[in-house]
Amino acid sequence: MKVMPLVAAATLALSGLVTPAAYAAPAQQADCRTYSSVSVCGELTLDATQQQCVTNAVGQGMTERRAEVECTAFGS
């Protein structure tokens, strides 16, 4: 467990040198994934066409997470 970066970030935040968001950002990026050279982080908002693409791709055996990325990037 890396304690020093968290302690250093908290110290900087308390000193007013950085905002809490500055050291919280890496935690938000923990849900990143890359497929077909396309990287996304967090939850994706899909329109109806993209959602249908995901449904079709999952039905053909692709994982839902990969289908979301590929359908967002490349369409149906």
Phi, psi and omega in degrees: 000129180268104183270323185303313179300323179291319179295316179297318180295318179295321179296316178296321180295315180294330180282349180088005182282332176222159177269158179305327181297333182295327179255356175273340184305315180301327179294325179289333182274004181296338181261045179265149176210152181230127175222140179051041179064020177243125180251137175222154178231143177082191182274134180269144174260117184253141173277180185298320180295316179294321179295321177296321176299316178298314180302315179295315182294319177295322177297335179266003174109358179282149176291152182297319181298318179292317180300320178300315181294311184292322179290327176291317184282319190245357181077201182279000000 
